Amino acid sequence: MDRIYNQMLGFLNNNQIYLNESMSKHTLFKIGGPADIFVKPKNINELKAIVEIAKKNEIPMTVIGNGSNLLVKDRWN
């Protein structure tokens, strides 16, 4: 993930990219384990660039919006 993080630093600020971020901080019900990488784009161009990097590196991606109506597992088995 460090390589991906560094690629994203080319167009995002470091306060927009989080490694091993607890999803409980971003869901209405305050539950959820860590995401490998959590990104907060500020505009559509940043989102497009993030999607391009994810596709290029075959990284699964989920867009969560504001985190309501979302349940995230605390851990993966």
C-alpha positions in Angstrom: 0.0 0.0 0.0 2.9 2.4 0.4 3.4 2.5 -3.3 -0.2 3.3 -3.9 -0.1 5.9 -1.1 2.9 7.6 -2.8 1.1 7.6 -6.2 -1.9 9.3 -4.6 0.3 11.9 -2.9 1.0 13.2 -6.4 -2.4 14.8 -6.6 -3.9 14.5 -3.0 -2.8 16.0 0.3 -1.6 13.6 3.0 -4.7 14.5 5.1 -6.9 12.9 2.4 -5.2 9.5 2.4 -5.3 7.1 5.4 -3.6 3.7 5.8 -5.3 1.0 8.0 -8.1 3.5 8.8 -10.8 2.3 11.2 -14.1 2.4 9.3 -15.9 2.9 12.6 -14.8 6.6 12.3 -16.7 6.9 9.0 -20.0 5.0 9.6 -23.2 6.1 11.2 -23.3 3.1 13.6 -19.6 3.5 14.5 -18.7 -0.1 13.6 -16.1 -1.5 11.2 -12.6 -2.7 11.1 -9.6 -1.1 9.3 -9.6 -0.3 5.5 -6.2 -1.0 3.9 -6.4 2.5 2.4 -9.2 5.1 2.9 -9.2 8.1 0.6 -11.3 11.3 0.8 -11.4 13.0 -2.6 -12.5 16.7 -2.7 -13.7 16.7 -6.3 -14.6 14.6 -9.3 -11.1 14.9 -10.9 -9.5 13.4 -7.7 -12.1 10.7 -7.7 -11.4 9.8 -11.3 -7.6 9.6 -10.6 -8.2 7.4 -7.6 -10.4 5.0 -9.6 -7.7 4.9 -12.3 -5.0 4.0 -9.8 -7.2 1.3 -8.2 -8.1 -0.3 -11.6 -4.4 -0.1 -12.8 -3.3 -1.9 -9.6 -6.3 -4.3 -9.4 -7.3 -2.9 -6.0 -10.9 -3.6 -5.0 -12.7 -0.3 -4.2 -16.0 0.7 -2.6 -17.4 4.2 -2.6 -19.2 4.8 0.7 -20.7 8.3 0.5 -21.4 9.7 3.9 -21.3 6.4 5.7 -25.0 6.1 6.6 -26.8 2.8 5.8 -23.5 1.1 5.8 -22.3 -1.9 7.9 -18.6 -2.8 7.8 -17.2 -6.0 9.4 -14.9 -5.5 12.4 -12.6 -8.1 11.1 -12.2 -10.5 8.2 -12.1 -14.3 8.6 
